[in-house]
Amino acid sequence: MDLQWFAAEDEGRTEDPTEFKLRKAREEGRVAKSQELNSAIVLLLPVLALIGFAPSMLNTFTEMLRFFLTRATTADITDPNLAMAFFSYFIRLVLPITLTALVSGVAVNILQNGGFIFSLKPIQPKLSKVSPNFGKYFSRIFSAEGLFNLAKSLFKVAVIAAVAYVNVRSELPKLVTTMNAGLWNSVAFIASMSARLLVVAAILFIAISVPDYVFQRRQFLESLKMSKQEVKEEYKQMEGDPLVKSRLRQRMRELLSQNMAVNVPKADVIITNPTHYAVAMQWDRSTMRAPMLTAKGADQIALRIKEIAREAGVPIVENKPLARALYAEVEIGDMIPDEYYQALAVILARVYALDSRKKNVLGEL
């Protein structure tokens, strides 16, 4: 029996699906979508197209009848021109409606999928799809999804019946008079009433499809829920995923950028490579036993550090060996190792020379 029809919590799947699992499901062609929305849009737009193209389609149909009736007694039925004429008229009649239905069907699927998806996975042969599995079908029928679909179908039938009843009842006096009216007037009246009935039904179906989409999305996310063990195993598998690594690096850069805006203005000096590396140094005698590296970055982040430093008036000193060494060996928040004190003392002496208030701290190094 397929367990996906039971509640995820009953199977121990309590964790929301990860981004990786959602992406994998999307690559397999599995997304949350409402077939009711597809049906409603594919009904509404072709009906509107039919109403809009009705005059030209009627002219084409009249022209086709006139063409064939005038040649009914004289034309040779084996004449290929007759077949070509028939297909020409046929295409002119059905093409507007067919194209509208096709475009609307593709567009609503792309809209629900969040983009175009091409996957052969759903149509791959699978024995489990053709093997008798009565437990699966019974569980599906009596599941929340099965009951929801049943209620939805009954409601749609009730909506169509109600719309038809209201429309026919309101037009009943005119409908009776068509018995004495001409053929054209009767056809035009029936056509307008049918078009109105279809448009109203399609709009109501769209309204019905909104809660259906919400329900389908909730069921889809429920079916993808994971157990805690699955989350751990997936994390282990993804550690080597280049996409995950790139996203982690991007997140780290964002965090560093946020910290830079706070830490760099507090720094005593920025040591640069000068173009590839930049590290920010801060020393507060009352709270730090040694100078601390408060920010560092390479390339674009280094440029950003120097930009913030210039705006805050923090001195920038070029020292290629020291900048490279500190960037490679010291992490943000760590104290400077003893072997770099002498080189750092020279830099701080140059910086503190500009501020007499800080000269007395040189003896601490």
N, C-alpha and C positions, 0 to 999 in steps of 0.2 A: 504494500500500500504506500502510495506517495505521501510522505509526511508533510509536504509543503502546504497541504490543505488544513493542517491543524495550527493552532496558535503557536507562535514562535516561543513564547514563554514556557509552554508545556514541553517543549523539546530542549529547554535550557538555553535557547538563543535569546539572550536578553540585551545584547549590545547592538547599537545602530550600525548599519553597514558602513564600512570604511570607504574612503574615496577610491581606493584601488579596486574594491569589489564592485562599486558602482560603475567605474570605468570599464572593467572587464565585462560586466553584464551588458553595457552599452555596445561594446565591440561585438558581442554575440547577438546583437539585435534585440535585446530584452530591455524595454523601457516602459515606463508607466504611460498608458494612453487609454482613451475612452473610445471604443468603437461607436458608441452612441453619438459622440460629437462628429466623427467622420460621416456617419450616415445622415445626420441632420444637415451638415454643410453641403454634402453631395446632393441632398434633396433640394435645399433652398436655392443654391446658385443656379443649377440647371433650370429650375422652374422660373426663376427671374429671367434667365436667358431666353427661355421659351416665350415668356410674355413679351420681352423686348424684340425678339426676332420673328414673332408671329406674323406680322404683316408681310414681311419679305418671304417668309416660308410659305404663306398662303399664295402669294403671287407665283412663286416657283412651282408649287403643287398645281395651281391652275394652268400654268404654262405647260407642265408635263402632261396633264390630262389632254389639253388641246393638241399637243404634239402627237400623242399616240392615237387619239380618237380620230383625228383627221387622216391618219394613215392606216387605220384598222382594216380597211377593205382593199387597199392597194399595195401595201408594203409586203415585202418578202421577209418572213420571220427568220430566215437564215442570214439576213443582211447584218453584217457586223456593226454597221452604223447605228442600228437600233440598240444593240447592247451597249455601245459606247454612250449613246444618248441617255439610256436608263441609268448607268452608273454615274454619269455627270449630274443628272437631276438628283439622284439618291445622295451623292456626296454633298451637294449644296443644301439638301434638306437636313441631314443628320450631323454634318460637321460642326456647326455652332454649338449644338447641345452636347455632342460628344467631347469636344475640346474643353468646354466649360466644366463638365463632370470630371474629366481627366485632370485638368489643372487644379480644380478645387480639392480633389482627393489627394493629390500629391502635396499640395500646399498645406492642408490641414495636418497631414502626417508629419511633414517637416517641422511645422509649428509645434506640434505636441512632442516630437522627439528632440527638440532643441537643436535641430540641424539635420543635415543629410547623413543617413547611416546606410552603409552597404555591407551586408553580412550574408554569407551563404549558410551559416550555422542553422537557422530555423528550418531550412529545406533539406538538410542532410538526412539521408535514410537512417532511421532509428527503430530497431525492433520493438522497443518498449512502447512506441506509439501505435503499433498495430497488434501487439499481443493483448489478449483479453486480460483485463485487470479490473474486475468488477468492484473490488474494494475501493479503488481510486475513484471510480465514477459515482458510487454510492456516497462516498465521503464528500465528493465535490457537490453533488446534488443537495445534500443536507448541511452543507457548510454555510457560513455567513455569506460568502460570495454567491452560492447557488440560490439562497433565499432572496438575496438582494436582486439578482438578475430576474428571478421569477416575479417579484413585486414590480420591478421596472417594466417588464414586458406587459403585465396586466395593466399597469398604469398607462402605458402607451396606447394600448387598445382602448382603454376608457377615454383617453384624450381624443383619439381619432373619432370615436363614436360621439363624444360630446360636441366636438367641433362640427362634425357632419350634421348632427341633429340641429344645432343652433343655426347653421347656415341654411339648411334646407327649410327649416321652419320659418325663418325670416323671409325667405324668398318663395314660400309656398303659393301665395296668391299669383305672383308673376309666373311661377312654374305651371300653374293650371292654365293660364291664358296662352301659353305656347302651343296648346292644342289647336288654337284658331289662328296662330301667327304663321308667318311665312317660314320657309325652311332656313333661310339665312339668319333671320332674327332669332329663331329657336336655337340654332347652332351657336351663335354669338353669345346668347344668354347662358347656355349650359357651359360654354368654354370659360366665360368670365367667373361663373360661380365655382367651377372646378379649380381654376387657378387661385382664386381667393382661399378656397379650402386647403389647397396644398401649401400655400405660403404661410397661413396661420398655423397649420400643423407643423411645418418645418421650424418656425420660430419657437413654438412650444417645445419641440424636441431639443432645440439648442438649450433652452432653459433647463430641461431635464438632464442634459448631458453635463452640466456644470457640477452638480453633486455627484454624478457618476464618475467624473474625472477625479474628484477629490477622493472618492471611495477607492477607485482603481489605483491611485497613487499610494494611498495608505496600505492597500493590500500588497502592492509591489514592494514597498519598503519593508513590510512585515515579512515577506517571503525571503528577503535578503538579509534579515537579521542574523547575527553571528553569536556564537558562544565565546566566552572569554578565552578559551583555549584556541579557537580559530583565529581570534584577533592576534594572539601571541605568535602563532605559527605564521600568519600572514606577515607580521612585522619582521620576523626572521628572514622570510623569503624576499622581502622587499628591500633589505639592507643593501643589496647589490643592484637595485633598479636605478638606472641612470636618471630617469625622470624624478624619482623620489629624492635622489641625492641633489639634483639641481633645485628642487623645491625647498629642501632643507637649507641649502646654501643661500637661496633667496630669502628665506625666513631669517636666517642668521644675519644677513646683510641688513635686513629691515630693523632687527633688534639693535644691531650696532649703530645704525643710523640714528635710531631714537636715543640711544645712550650718548652718542656724540654731541647731540644738541645740548645735553646737560653737562657732560663731563669736560668737553674741550674748553669751554669758557672758564672753567675753574682751574685749568692747568697752569703750571708755571712756565712751561716751555714746550714747543713742538719741535721734535727732531726729525729731519727729513732726509731723503735719499739723494737728490731732492725731488724726483718726479714719481718714482714707483712706490716708495714707502713713506709712512708718516706715523710717528708715535707721540702720544701726549703724556707728559710727566707732571706729577703733582706731589708736593711735599708739605705736609702740615705737621710741625714738630709736636703739637699737642695731641695729635691722634695717630700719627704714623711713626714707626720706628725707623723707616727708610723711605726714600722716594718710591712712589707707586706709579705703575703704568695704568692710566685710566682710559685710554682709547688707542686703537691702532687700526691701520688699514693699508691696503695696497691699491694702486691704480686709481680707479674712480673714487673709492672710499678715501684714499689718501688726499686726493684733490678736495674732497668735501671737508675733511678735517682742517686742511689749510685755509679753506674759505671761511669756515666758522671761526678759526683762530684770528684771521685778519679782522673779521667783523667785531670780535670781542677784544681785540688789542693784545692778544697773547703773542709773545715773541716766537719767531720761527727761526731755527738754527739748522744749517746744513752740516751733517756729519754722516757720510755714507756708510762707513763700517759699523758705527754704533747703531744707526737706524736699522740696518739689515739684521744685526745681531739681536737687538731688542725685539724686533718684529718676529723673528724666528724662534726665540727661546723664552720669551716672557709673555704670559697670558694677561688679559685685561683683569685688573684687580690684584695682581701679584706685585710683590716688592722687587726692586732691582737687585740682582745678584751682586755680591761683593766685588767681583772682578771688574764690574763696570763703574764702580764708584769714582775712580780717578778720572776717567774720560768724562763722566757726567759732572764732576766737580768743576772741570774746566769750562764746560758749557754754562753751568749755573753761575759761575763767577762772572762770565761775560754778561749773562742776563741780569744778575743782581747788581752789577755795576751801574745799571741804569736806574736802579731803585735802591736808594740808600737805606731804606727801611728794612731790606732783606739781607744786608751785608752780614749781619751778625749770625745768620744761620749757617754760613759757610763753615764755621768751626765744628758743626755737627757732623760733617761728612768725613 
